[in-house]
């Protein structure tokens, strides 16, 4: 059984669309395909017309109670949905969102980062290829998918910020290769391409120059048939089999079946503390982690951040110990002042600013641990905006402007703003 994980930390890049259509094409060629939805949003079920209210067995059941013996045909049929001939779906439900939480059944398990591989082994006799649709985070769920995968496919939009994020994704996978202790076979798939646009063509050329044979020779173009197929709950090869959209996915499947993937070798790194286990949520930091020149400011979820923090880069460089930055603004800006950013994974509620020791009484602020640059925005009386007193502005995770703080090691907490 060949296992392919579809991974990208950026939402909206086409992970589910790629997963569904690649699985459907492989099934149409006579392969026995299992599509595994590892995203709690259950987009695979929606894209294939599977009603969530009728799902009884899902990926959370596989992860919390992996079978000990191989499944026979009847057991496979009872736990999956046949959505097309040769294509079966192991769906997710919202219950999967609790898997990474304390008491959720995964984080407390001694083999918590190997549960998916164990579970999938029970399907091996009935499956030729397994496609895993990963969530848009690097946490325990995605780490399970990376542990299980024979190779990784990274869909990348050919937009400026998405292409920029591809470099970070590659660096993240290199860091994960070091954590896994083995090379990773990786393919990058340019997605939603508009070939008539000069910018799209330039960005595609840049991806190929940077990642070489790791980039699919035939990108997935932005076809209306893809959106129509999703709306009808079908794969595009079923909805519009003669379309150029279907041809794009057929070429992608052929590339996966006939050409070798690029190989990301782990950096020469020493895993310190002698542990091969995943940390608990209480042990893990919530800030981006800096890896020097090789992996800069890789944004990972709280649990994976600790995994990556333990990697020591090559040479004389070492992982910087966290320092602290201070975001401080005038209290007169509004009745309520909060901040949202990398440090809280951009959760919309943000964190409140308040009085701090040594801070002018007319100011409110917050001290945040940081191992690398932090992006943020202010929320003043419920309205999201920039900090006018911080001139450093960079793209946020959604491509819109955000302020950035770059901590200086060995110095006092840096104040982002001065009194108005």
N, C-alpha and C positions, 0 to 999 in steps of 0.2 A: 504494500500500500504506500503510495507516494503522498506526502502531506505538504500542502502549499498554504502558507499563511499570507493573507492580504493585509498589509499593515501600513498605516500612516497616522501620525498624531494629529494631523490636520483634518477637521471635519469638512464634509462637502467636497472631497477630492475624488469621489467615485468608488470608494472601497466596496460598498454593497453592490453597486451596479457591475463592477468588474467581477466580483465573486459570483454573482448570479449568472451572468452571461458566459463567463469562462466555464463554469460548471456545466451549464446547459450545452455548450458546444462540445465539450469532452464527452458528455453523455450521448449526444447525437452521433458520435463516432464509435459508439459501442462500448465505451468505458463505463464501468460501474462506479458512479460518483456519489460521494456523500458531502453535502454542503452543511457546514457547521456554523451556526450563528453564535458568535461569542460577544455580541453587542446587546446589552440589556434593552436597547430601543426596539429590538425585534424587527429590524427593517427587512431582513431576508424573507420572513413570513409575509410581510406586507407586499413585498415586491413579487411574490409568487402566489398571492391570493390565498394564503393559509390563514383562516380566522383564529386570532389569538385566543379567543374564549374557548375554543375547542382543543387547545393544546394541553395534553395531560403530562407527557414526558418531555423534558427540555434539557438544555445544557447544564442547568444548575443541578439537576438530578444526576447527570453523568459525573459532574465534578465532585459532588458531596458524597456520592456512593458509587465509586467506580466498580464495574463488575469484575469478578475474579476469574471468570471463565469466558471463552469465546462465545459469541452469539451465533445461533443458528438463524436460518432465513425467517422463521416465524417471530423470533425475538427482535430481529432487526426491523421487520415490518411493524411490530407493535410499538416501537420506540421512535419511529421516523415517519415522515410523510413522503409518499411517492408523488412528486410534483410533475414529473415527466418520465417517459420510459428511460430507465437507467439512472435517473437522478432522484435521490432521496434527500430530504431536509431534516436535520436535527435542529429544531428551532430554539429560540430563546424566549423568555418572558421577562417581565419587569422584576421577577424574583431574583434574577441573576445579579441585579444591582446590589443585593445584600451580600453577595459571595465574599467580597473583599473586606467587609466590615467585621469587627470583632463579634464572634458568635454566629457568623454567617455560614460557617461550615467549611471554609477554605483557609482562611488566614491562620487558624489554629492547628491545621494539619501538618504533620512532620514532612510530608511530601507535597506540600501545597503548590510548588511550582512544577510538579510532574504529574498532577492529577489528570490533566487532559490527555497526555500521552498514554497513561495507563488505561483510561477509558476507551480511547480510540483503538487500542490493540484488540479489544473485543469485537470490533467491526472488521478487522483486517481480512478475514476469510471471505467477506461479502463485498469488499470495496477495493477498487483498483486505484482510485484517486480521491483524496479528501481535500476540500477547499475550506479554509477557515476564514470567516469574515470577522476581523478584530475590531474592538472598540477604538475610539479616537483618543486613547490614552495609553501610556506605558505603565501599567500596573500589573497586579498578579494575573489578571485574565490574559493580557497580551503576553506576559512573560511565559505563561503556560503554553501559549500558541507558538512562541519562539522556541521554547524547549522541544516542542513536539515536531516542529517543521523540518522537512528536508530542505526546503528553500522558502524564500520570502519574496513576495511581489509587492512593490510599492507604487501605487497609482499616484501620479503627480499632474496636477493641472498645469497648463502652460501659461500661467499668469505670473507676474513678476514676483509677488510675495510667496506664491506656492512654489515656484522654482527655487527661490531663496531658501525656503523651508526644506527642499530636497537635500540640500547640503547638510542641514542639521540632522535630517532623518538618517542619512548615510553615516554621519558621525555617531548618532545614537546606536545604530546597528553595530558599528565597530566596537563601541563600548560594551554592548551586550554580548558580542562575540568573545570579548575578553572575560566577561562574567561567566559565560557558558563554558569557556575553555576550549572552544573549537571554532573553526572557520564557519562563516555563514555564506550560503549561496543566495545571491540577491539579484533581482531583476527590477528595473525601473520602467514603468509604463506611462508615457505621456498620455494624458487623458483630456477630454473635452477640448481638443485642438481645433482652432479655426485657421486652416492653412492659408486662407486668403489674407490674413493679417500679417504684416511684416514683423510686428513685435512677437507674435506666436512663433513664427519661423526662426527668428533670432534666438529666442529663449530655448527652442528645441535644439538648435545648433549648439548653444552653450551647454545644455545637458549632455549632449553626445560628446562634446569635447572634454567635459569634466569626467564623465562616467563611462565613456567608451562603449564596449560591448555589453555593458550592464543595462543599456537603454534599448527598449524594444525598437526594432527597425521600422515597424509600422505602427504609428500612434493611433489611439482611438479618437476619432473625430467627433465633434459635437453634432449629432444627428437628432432630428426631431423624432425619429422612430424609437430611439432609446427612451425618451420621456414618455412616448405613447405606450410602449410596452410595459413600463413600470406602472402607469396608470391603470392598465388592464390586468395587472398581476401576472405578467408573462415575461419570459426571456425574449430578447429581440429576435433570436433565431426561430422562435415559434411564432411571434407576432408578425414579423416581416422577414421571412427567410431569404427573399431575393434582394434585400436592401443592401446598400453600402455599409450600413451599420453592422448588419450580420457578418458581412465580409471582414470588417475590421476585427471582430472578435474571433472569427475563424483564423485569421492570420496570427492573432495573438496566441491562440491555442497551438498552432503549428510551430511557432517559435519556441513555446515552452516544451513541446514534445521532441523537437529536433535539434535545438541548439543548447549549448551549455550556458549556465548562468555565470555571472561575475562572482568572484570569490572575495569576501572580505576576511582577511586574516586578522586575528586578534593582535593588538599591540603587545609587545613584550611587557607584560604586566604581572605584578605579584598581587595575588589576592590575600590581603592581610587578615588577621584575626582568625585564620584557619577555619572559617565557617563557609559551608555551602548551602546555608538555609536562607530563606527569605525573612527579613525582619518584620516585627510587628509594627502596626501603625504608630504606636507610642514611641518606638525607637527611631522612626524615620523623620528626616527633616522635610519641610514643605517648600523649600526654596530651590531655584535652579542651581545646578552644580557646574563648576568650571573645571575643564580638563586641559587648560593650556591651549596650545596651538591645534591639537588634534580634535578636541571636542569642546567647543565653546558654548557655554550657556545652554546646555542641552536641557530642555524643559521636560521633566518627567514627573510622574505622579509621586505622591509621598512615599509609597512603599518601594517603588523602583529606584527612587533617588538614593536610598541607602545602599541598594545593591551596587549602584554605579559608583557611589562615593568610596567604596572599598578598593576600587581599582587604582593602582599607582602607575602613572604614565612612565614612559621610558626616559632614560637620561637622568639628569639631576633634578628634573621638575618633580614637584609633589603637589598633591591636592591641597588647595588653600583651605585653612581652617576658617570657619565662618567668622566674619566681622559683623558690624551692625551699621545700618543706615537709618537716618531719621528723616521722616517726612513731616514738615511743620509748616502750617499756614496760619494766617490771621483768623482768629475766632469770629471776626465780624463778617466773614464770607457768607455765613448762613446759619440757620438754626441747628441743622444737623450736617456734619461734615464727616464723610467716610472715604475710604480709599479701597480701590480694587486693583489687583495686579497679579504678577507672576507668583507672589508669595502666598496667595490664597486660590491659585489656579483659576483666577478670573471669575470666581463665584459672584453673582450679581449683587448680593447683599453687602459685600465689602466688609471692611473692618472700621470701627469708629475711631476718630481722633479725639484726644483728650489732653488734659494738663499732664506735664512731665516734669520731673525734677530738673532744675536748672533752666527750664524754658520760660521765656517771658510770659507773664500772666495773660497778655493779650493774644497769645498764640495757643494753638492746639496741635498736637502731633502724635506720632507713633514711632517707636523704635522697632526695626525689623532685622532679624539675622539675614545675612547675605553672603554667599560664596562667589558671587559674580554679579554682572549687571542685572538690575531689576527694572522691569517696565511697570508703569502704573497709570491710573487715571483717578481723578477726584470725583466724588459723588456729593454734590452740594444741594441740600434740600431735595434730594431725589433726582437731580439732573446730573448727567455724566459729562465731564469735560476735562480739559487739561489744566495743569498747574501753571499759571501764568508766570510764576517766578522761577521756573526751571526751564531754561532755554534748550535743554537737550531733548529733542523729540525724535522718536524712531517709530517704525511701523509696529502696531500691536498685533496680537495673534489673529485678529480679524482683518488686518490690513489697514485699519484706520490709525491715525496718529496716537501715540502714547508718550508720556514722559519716561525718561530713563535715568536711573541713578547708578553710578559706577563706584562701588565702595573702594576706599583707600585703606589697605591693610596697615594696622598699627596706629591708626589715627582715631580721634574721637568720632562718634556717630556724625555722619554728614547730614547737614540740614538742607533739605531740598529748596526751601523757600525762606524768605525774609518777611518781616511785617509789612503789611500794605500801608 
